[in-house]
């Protein structure tokens, strides 16, 4: 899972993430400043109900 659909351009700021992606995930962490990312890919983080966190992809 990523912040873009397969074959689509990676979003570089929050507002570039499609509404389709935002509606399909359990939770979205918004960036109120909508800054352009210095990174080329998205991070994928799993959070369990007991607040355990695992970074799946940086």
PyMOL Python script that loads the backbone (N, CA, C, O; Angstrom):
from pymol import cmd

cmd.read_pdbstr("""\
ATOM      1  N   UNK A   1       0.848  -1.179   0.000  1.00  0.00           N
ATOM      2  CA  UNK A   1       0.000   0.000   0.000  1.00  0.00           C
ATOM      3  C   UNK A   1       0.884   1.228   0.000  1.00  0.00           C
ATOM      4  O   UNK A   1       1.941   1.252   0.629  1.00  0.00           O
ATOM      5  N   UNK A   2       0.448   2.224  -0.696  1.00  0.00           N
ATOM      6  CA  UNK A   2       1.209   3.457  -0.777  1.00  0.00           C
ATOM      7  C   UNK A   2       0.240   4.624  -0.851  1.00  0.00           C
ATOM      8  O   UNK A   2      -0.975   4.436  -0.778  1.00  0.00           O
ATOM      9  N   UNK A   3       0.771   5.819  -0.993  1.00  0.00           N
ATOM     10  CA  UNK A   3      -0.072   7.013  -1.090  1.00  0.00           C
ATOM     11  C   UNK A   3      -0.455   7.311  -2.534  1.00  0.00           C
ATOM     12  O   UNK A   3      -0.956   8.392  -2.842  1.00  0.00           O
ATOM     13  N   UNK A   4      -0.218   6.347  -3.413  1.00  0.00           N
ATOM     14  CA  UNK A   4      -0.649   6.479  -4.802  1.00  0.00           C
ATOM     15  C   UNK A   4      -1.026   5.100  -5.333  1.00  0.00           C
ATOM     16  O   UNK A   4      -0.575   4.077  -4.818  1.00  0.00           O
ATOM     17  N   UNK A   5      -1.851   5.092  -6.360  1.00  0.00           N
ATOM     18  CA  UNK A   5      -2.215   3.834  -7.001  1.00  0.00           C
ATOM     19  C   UNK A   5      -1.093   3.408  -7.934  1.00  0.00           C
ATOM     20  O   UNK A   5      -0.348   4.249  -8.437  1.00  0.00           O
ATOM     21  N   UNK A   6      -0.969   2.120  -8.163  1.00  0.00           N
ATOM     22  CA  UNK A   6       0.081   1.587  -9.019  1.00  0.00           C
ATOM     23  C   UNK A   6       0.098   2.296 -10.370  1.00  0.00           C
ATOM     24  O   UNK A   6      -0.932   2.432 -11.030  1.00  0.00           O
ATOM     25  N   UNK A   7       1.274   2.740 -10.760  1.00  0.00           N
ATOM     26  CA  UNK A   7       1.439   3.400 -12.049  1.00  0.00           C
ATOM     27  C   UNK A   7       1.208   4.898 -12.022  1.00  0.00           C
ATOM     28  O   UNK A   7       1.499   5.587 -12.999  1.00  0.00           O
ATOM     29  N   UNK A   8       0.684   5.414 -10.910  1.00  0.00           N
ATOM     30  CA  UNK A   8       0.461   6.851 -10.811  1.00  0.00           C
ATOM     31  C   UNK A   8       1.655   7.529 -10.159  1.00  0.00           C
ATOM     32  O   UNK A   8       2.438   6.898  -9.450  1.00  0.00           O
ATOM     33  N   UNK A   9       1.777   8.811 -10.408  1.00  0.00           N
ATOM     34  CA  UNK A   9       2.856   9.616  -9.847  1.00  0.00           C
ATOM     35  C   UNK A   9       2.744   9.662  -8.318  1.00  0.00           C
ATOM     36  O   UNK A   9       1.645   9.786  -7.778  1.00  0.00           O
ATOM     37  N   UNK A  10       3.883   9.561  -7.624  1.00  0.00           N
ATOM     38  CA  UNK A  10       3.892   9.649  -6.161  1.00  0.00           C
ATOM     39  C   UNK A  10       3.575  11.069  -5.723  1.00  0.00           C
ATOM     40  O   UNK A  10       4.138  12.021  -6.264  1.00  0.00           O
ATOM     41  N   UNK A  11       2.681  11.226  -4.749  1.00  0.00           N
ATOM     42  CA  UNK A  11       2.369  12.575  -4.266  1.00  0.00           C
ATOM     43  C   UNK A  11       3.548  13.143  -3.482  1.00  0.00           C
ATOM     44  O   UNK A  11       4.192  12.427  -2.715  1.00  0.00           O
ATOM     45  N   UNK A  12       3.823  14.409  -3.673  1.00  0.00           N
ATOM     46  CA  UNK A  12       4.936  15.051  -2.979  1.00  0.00           C
ATOM     47  C   UNK A  12       4.468  15.934  -1.824  1.00  0.00           C
ATOM     48  O   UNK A  12       5.286  16.402  -1.031  1.00  0.00           O
ATOM     49  N   UNK A  13       3.158  16.164  -1.724  1.00  0.00           N
ATOM     50  CA  UNK A  13       2.592  16.891  -0.589  1.00  0.00           C
ATOM     51  C   UNK A  13       1.205  16.328  -0.322  1.00  0.00           C
ATOM     52  O   UNK A  13       0.619  15.665  -1.178  1.00  0.00           O
ATOM     53  N   UNK A  14       0.689  16.593   0.863  1.00  0.00           N
ATOM     54  CA  UNK A  14      -0.562  15.972   1.293  1.00  0.00           C
ATOM     55  C   UNK A  14      -1.697  16.191   0.298  1.00  0.00           C
ATOM     56  O   UNK A  14      -2.449  15.261   0.007  1.00  0.00           O
ATOM     57  N   UNK A  15      -1.827  17.387  -0.217  1.00  0.00           N
ATOM     58  CA  UNK A  15      -2.951  17.689  -1.114  1.00  0.00           C
ATOM     59  C   UNK A  15      -2.875  16.927  -2.437  1.00  0.00           C
ATOM     60  O   UNK A  15      -3.860  16.873  -3.174  1.00  0.00           O
ATOM     61  N   UNK A  16      -1.719  16.339  -2.746  1.00  0.00           N
ATOM     62  CA  UNK A  16      -1.574  15.538  -3.969  1.00  0.00           C
ATOM     63  C   UNK A  16      -2.133  14.122  -3.818  1.00  0.00           C
ATOM     64  O   UNK A  16      -2.311  13.422  -4.815  1.00  0.00           O
ATOM     65  N   UNK A  17      -2.412  13.692  -2.586  1.00  0.00           N
ATOM     66  CA  UNK A  17      -2.945  12.345  -2.363  1.00  0.00           C
ATOM     67  C   UNK A  17      -4.401  12.324  -2.817  1.00  0.00           C
ATOM     68  O   UNK A  17      -5.202  13.160  -2.397  1.00  0.00           O
ATOM     69  N   UNK A  18      -4.735  11.374  -3.668  1.00  0.00           N
ATOM     70  CA  UNK A  18      -6.086  11.330  -4.232  1.00  0.00           C
ATOM     71  C   UNK A  18      -7.131  11.046  -3.156  1.00  0.00           C
ATOM     72  O   UNK A  18      -6.850  10.392  -2.152  1.00  0.00           O
ATOM     73  N   UNK A  19      -8.328  11.546  -3.387  1.00  0.00           N
ATOM     74  CA  UNK A  19      -9.447  11.301  -2.477  1.00  0.00           C
ATOM     75  C   UNK A  19      -9.742   9.805  -2.394  1.00  0.00           C
ATOM     76  O   UNK A  19     -10.145   9.310  -1.341  1.00  0.00           O
ATOM     77  N   UNK A  20      -9.546   9.087  -3.492  1.00  0.00           N
ATOM     78  CA  UNK A  20      -9.765   7.637  -3.517  1.00  0.00           C
ATOM     79  C   UNK A  20      -8.869   6.929  -2.496  1.00  0.00           C
ATOM     80  O   UNK A  20      -9.321   6.030  -1.786  1.00  0.00           O
ATOM     81  N   UNK A  21      -7.612   7.332  -2.425  1.00  0.00           N
ATOM     82  CA  UNK A  21      -6.678   6.745  -1.459  1.00  0.00           C
ATOM     83  C   UNK A  21      -7.089   7.131  -0.043  1.00  0.00           C
ATOM     84  O   UNK A  21      -7.129   6.272   0.838  1.00  0.00           O
ATOM     85  N   UNK A  22      -7.393   8.397   0.191  1.00  0.00           N
ATOM     86  CA  UNK A  22      -7.756   8.865   1.536  1.00  0.00           C
ATOM     87  C   UNK A  22      -8.981   8.131   2.083  1.00  0.00           C
ATOM     88  O   UNK A  22      -9.048   7.843   3.278  1.00  0.00           O
ATOM     89  N   UNK A  23      -9.940   7.830   1.223  1.00  0.00           N
ATOM     90  CA  UNK A  23     -11.155   7.142   1.665  1.00  0.00           C
ATOM     91  C   UNK A  23     -10.927   5.646   1.880  1.00  0.00           C
ATOM     92  O   UNK A  23     -11.702   5.006   2.590  1.00  0.00           O
ATOM     93  N   UNK A  24      -9.877   5.079   1.279  1.00  0.00           N
ATOM     94  CA  UNK A  24      -9.648   3.632   1.330  1.00  0.00           C
ATOM     95  C   UNK A  24      -8.826   3.184   2.541  1.00  0.00           C
ATOM     96  O   UNK A  24      -8.753   1.987   2.820  1.00  0.00           O
ATOM     97  N   UNK A  25      -8.212   4.114   3.257  1.00  0.00           N
ATOM     98  CA  UNK A  25      -7.366   3.741   4.388  1.00  0.00           C
ATOM     99  C   UNK A  25      -8.093   3.958   5.710  1.00  0.00           C
ATOM    100  O   UNK A  25      -9.102   4.661   5.767  1.00  0.00           O
ATOM    101  N   UNK A  26      -7.571   3.349   6.767  1.00  0.00           N
ATOM    102  CA  UNK A  26      -8.186   3.471   8.088  1.00  0.00           C
ATOM    103  C   UNK A  26      -7.941   4.829   8.733  1.00  0.00           C
ATOM    104  O   UNK A  26      -8.798   5.342   9.453  1.00  0.00           O
ATOM    105  N   UNK A  27      -6.779   5.409   8.478  1.00  0.00           N
ATOM    106  CA  UNK A  27      -6.431   6.668   9.141  1.00  0.00           C
ATOM    107  C   UNK A  27      -5.442   7.441   8.282  1.00  0.00           C
ATOM    108  O   UNK A  27      -4.570   6.852   7.643  1.00  0.00           O
ATOM    109  N   UNK A  28      -5.580   8.756   8.270  1.00  0.00           N
ATOM    110  CA  UNK A  28      -4.685   9.628   7.519  1.00  0.00           C
ATOM    111  C   UNK A  28      -4.127  10.676   8.473  1.00  0.00           C
ATOM    112  O   UNK A  28      -4.880  11.306   9.216  1.00  0.00           O
ATOM    113  N   UNK A  29      -2.816  10.862   8.453  1.00  0.00           N
ATOM    114  CA  UNK A  29      -2.181  11.913   9.240  1.00  0.00           C
ATOM    115  C   UNK A  29      -1.991  13.102   8.310  1.00  0.00           C
ATOM    116  O   UNK A  29      -1.168  13.063   7.396  1.00  0.00           O
ATOM    117  N   UNK A  30      -2.754  14.150   8.550  1.00  0.00           N
ATOM    118  CA  UNK A  30      -2.698  15.312   7.674  1.00  0.00           C
ATOM    119  C   UNK A  30      -1.517  16.211   8.012  1.00  0.00           C
ATOM    120  O   UNK A  30      -1.082  16.284   9.161  1.00  0.00           O
ATOM    121  N   UNK A  31      -1.013  16.887   7.004  1.00  0.00           N
ATOM    122  CA  UNK A  31       0.032  17.892   7.175  1.00  0.00           C
ATOM    123  C   UNK A  31      -0.635  19.250   6.994  1.00  0.00           C
ATOM    124  O   UNK A  31      -0.909  19.650   5.863  1.00  0.00           O
ATOM    125  N   UNK A  32      -0.903  19.970   8.088  1.00  0.00           N
ATOM    126  CA  UNK A  32      -1.624  21.237   7.972  1.00  0.00           C
ATOM    127  C   UNK A  32      -0.887  22.285   7.141  1.00  0.00           C
ATOM    128  O   UNK A  32      -1.511  23.201   6.605  1.00  0.00           O
ATOM    129  N   UNK A  33       0.430  22.157   7.030  1.00  0.00           N
ATOM    130  CA  UNK A  33       1.210  23.115   6.244  1.00  0.00           C
ATOM    131  C   UNK A  33       1.295  22.725   4.773  1.00  0.00           C
ATOM    132  O   UNK A  33       1.696  23.537   3.938  1.00  0.00           O
ATOM    133  N   UNK A  34       0.918  21.479   4.447  1.00  0.00           N
ATOM    134  CA  UNK A  34       0.949  20.975   3.068  1.00  0.00           C
ATOM    135  C   UNK A  34       2.310  21.207   2.415  1.00  0.00           C
ATOM    136  O   UNK A  34       2.396  21.628   1.261  1.00  0.00           O
ATOM    137  N   UNK A  35       3.381  20.921   3.182  1.00  0.00           N
ATOM    138  CA  UNK A  35       4.743  21.135   2.693  1.00  0.00           C
ATOM    139  C   UNK A  35       5.124  20.096   1.641  1.00  0.00           C
ATOM    140  O   UNK A  35       4.644  18.963   1.671  1.00  0.00           O
ATOM    141  N   UNK A  36       5.984  20.494   0.722  1.00  0.00           N
ATOM    142  CA  UNK A  36       6.512  19.572  -0.275  1.00  0.00           C
ATOM    143  C   UNK A  36       7.532  18.676   0.408  1.00  0.00           C
ATOM    144  O   UNK A  36       8.421  19.154   1.113  1.00  0.00           O
ATOM    145  N   UNK A  37       7.396  17.368   0.193  1.00  0.00           N
ATOM    146  CA  UNK A  37       8.275  16.398   0.831  1.00  0.00           C
ATOM    147  C   UNK A  37       9.647  16.398   0.175  1.00  0.00           C
ATOM    148  O   UNK A  37       9.774  16.594  -1.033  1.00  0.00           O
ATOM    149  N   UNK A  38      10.665  16.177   0.986  1.00  0.00           N
ATOM    150  CA  UNK A  38      12.019  16.020   0.451  1.00  0.00           C
ATOM    151  C   UNK A  38      12.282  14.565   0.076  1.00  0.00           C
ATOM    152  O   UNK A  38      13.325  14.248  -0.495  1.00  0.00           O
ATOM    153  N   UNK A  39      11.334  13.678   0.396  1.00  0.00           N
ATOM    154  CA  UNK A  39      11.472  12.251   0.127  1.00  0.00           C
ATOM    155  C   UNK A  39      10.673  11.872  -1.110  1.00  0.00           C
ATOM    156  O   UNK A  39       9.677  12.519  -1.434  1.00  0.00           O
ATOM    157  N   UNK A  40      11.106  10.831  -1.796  1.00  0.00           N
ATOM    158  CA  UNK A  40      10.430  10.437  -3.030  1.00  0.00           C
ATOM    159  C   UNK A  40       9.316   9.423  -2.814  1.00  0.00           C
ATOM    160  O   UNK A  40       8.466   9.259  -3.689  1.00  0.00           O
ATOM    161  N   UNK A  41       9.295   8.741  -1.677  1.00  0.00           N
ATOM    162  CA  UNK A  41       8.281   7.721  -1.446  1.00  0.00           C
ATOM    163  C   UNK A  41       7.533   7.951  -0.154  1.00  0.00           C
ATOM    164  O   UNK A  41       7.897   8.812   0.647  1.00  0.00           O
ATOM    165  N   UNK A  42       6.489   7.178   0.038  1.00  0.00           N
ATOM    166  CA  UNK A  42       5.699   7.315   1.257  1.00  0.00           C
ATOM    167  C   UNK A  42       6.130   6.273   2.277  1.00  0.00           C
ATOM    168  O   UNK A  42       6.673   5.225   1.926  1.00  0.00           O
ATOM    169  N   UNK A  43       5.880   6.576   3.539  1.00  0.00           N
ATOM    170  CA  UNK A  43       6.118   5.614   4.608  1.00  0.00           C
ATOM    171  C   UNK A  43       4.835   4.840   4.846  1.00  0.00           C
ATOM    172  O   UNK A  43       3.736   5.371   4.685  1.00  0.00           O
ATOM    173  N   UNK A  44       4.985   3.581   5.229  1.00  0.00           N
ATOM    174  CA  UNK A  44       3.832   2.760   5.580  1.00  0.00           C
ATOM    175  C   UNK A  44       4.046   2.308   7.017  1.00  0.00           C
ATOM    176  O   UNK A  44       5.048   1.668   7.336  1.00  0.00           O
ATOM    177  N   UNK A  45       3.093   2.648   7.880  1.00  0.00           N
ATOM    178  CA  UNK A  45       3.214   2.366   9.305  1.00  0.00           C
ATOM    179  C   UNK A  45       1.977   1.605   9.757  1.00  0.00           C
ATOM    180  O   UNK A  45       0.852   2.003   9.452  1.00  0.00           O
ATOM    181  N   UNK A  46       2.182   0.516  10.480  1.00  0.00           N
ATOM    182  CA  UNK A  46       1.062  -0.255  11.028  1.00  0.00           C
ATOM    183  C   UNK A  46       0.936   0.093  12.504  1.00  0.00           C
ATOM    184  O   UNK A  46       1.921   0.081  13.243  1.00  0.00           O
ATOM    185  N   UNK A  47      -0.297   0.405  12.927  1.00  0.00           N
ATOM    186  CA  UNK A  47      -0.568   0.725  14.325  1.00  0.00           C
ATOM    187  C   UNK A  47      -1.662  -0.217  14.808  1.00  0.00           C
ATOM    188  O   UNK A  47      -2.743  -0.279  14.223  1.00  0.00           O
ATOM    189  N   UNK A  48      -1.373  -0.950  15.879  1.00  0.00           N
ATOM    190  CA  UNK A  48      -2.344  -1.874  16.451  1.00  0.00           C
ATOM    191  C   UNK A  48      -3.179  -1.170  17.513  1.00  0.00           C
ATOM    192  O   UNK A  48      -2.833  -0.074  17.954  1.00  0.00           O
ATOM    193  N   UNK A  49      -4.282  -1.801  17.926  1.00  0.00           N
ATOM    194  CA  UNK A  49      -5.172  -1.235  18.949  1.00  0.00           C
ATOM    195  C   UNK A  49      -4.472  -1.003  20.282  1.00  0.00           C
ATOM    196  O   UNK A  49      -4.893  -0.143  21.055  1.00  0.00           O
ATOM    197  N   UNK A  50      -3.409  -1.756  20.564  1.00  0.00           N
ATOM    198  CA  UNK A  50      -2.685  -1.592  21.828  1.00  0.00           C
ATOM    199  C   UNK A  50      -1.575  -0.534  21.712  1.00  0.00           C
ATOM    200  O   UNK A  50      -0.693  -0.460  22.568  1.00  0.00           O
ATOM    201  N   UNK A  51      -1.626   0.277  20.655  1.00  0.00           N
ATOM    202  CA  UNK A  51      -0.671   1.364  20.384  1.00  0.00           C
ATOM    203  C   UNK A  51       0.712   0.885  19.971  1.00  0.00           C
ATOM    204  O   UNK A  51       1.647   1.684  19.916  1.00  0.00           O
ATOM    205  N   UNK A  52       0.861  -0.406  19.680  1.00  0.00           N
ATOM    206  CA  UNK A  52       2.123  -0.905  19.142  1.00  0.00           C
ATOM    207  C   UNK A  52       2.261  -0.369  17.722  1.00  0.00           C
ATOM    208  O   UNK A  52       1.289  -0.333  16.968  1.00  0.00           O
ATOM    209  N   UNK A  53       3.465   0.044  17.365  1.00  0.00           N
ATOM    210  CA  UNK A  53       3.728   0.629  16.047  1.00  0.00           C
ATOM    211  C   UNK A  53       4.843  -0.149  15.365  1.00  0.00           C
ATOM    212  O   UNK A  53       5.836  -0.512  15.996  1.00  0.00           O
ATOM    213  N   UNK A  54       4.671  -0.403  14.072  1.00  0.00           N
ATOM    214  CA  UNK A  54       5.717  -1.049  13.283  1.00  0.00           C
ATOM    215  C   UNK A  54       5.839  -0.304  11.962  1.00  0.00           C
ATOM    216  O   UNK A  54       4.848  -0.116  11.256  1.00  0.00           O
ATOM    217  N   UNK A  55       7.048   0.118  11.630  1.00  0.00           N
ATOM    218  CA  UNK A  55       7.294   0.777  10.350  1.00  0.00           C
ATOM    219  C   UNK A  55       7.509  -0.314   9.313  1.00  0.00           C
ATOM    220  O   UNK A  55       8.469  -1.081   9.396  1.00  0.00           O
ATOM    221  N   UNK A  56       6.606  -0.380   8.332  1.00  0.00           N
ATOM    222  CA  UNK A  56       6.685  -1.394   7.290  1.00  0.00           C
ATOM    223  C   UNK A  56       7.565  -0.938   6.132  1.00  0.00           C
ATOM    224  O   UNK A  56       8.236  -1.748   5.492  1.00  0.00           O
ATOM    225  N   UNK A  57       7.555   0.362   5.871  1.00  0.00           N
ATOM    226  CA  UNK A  57       8.404   0.921   4.809  1.00  0.00           C
ATOM    227  C   UNK A  57       8.668   2.386   5.132  1.00  0.00           C
ATOM    228  O   UNK A  57       7.749   3.145   5.440  1.00  0.00           O
ATOM    229  N   UNK A  58       9.939   2.768   5.056  1.00  0.00           N
ATOM    230  CA  UNK A  58      10.299   4.172   5.289  1.00  0.00           C
ATOM    231  C   UNK A  58      10.436   4.895   3.977  1.00  0.00           C
ATOM    232  O   UNK A  58      10.735   6.089   3.959  1.00  0.00           O
TER     233      UNK A  58
END
""", "prot")
cmd.dss("prot")
cmd.show_as("cartoon", "prot")
cmd.util.cbc("prot")
cmd.orient("prot")
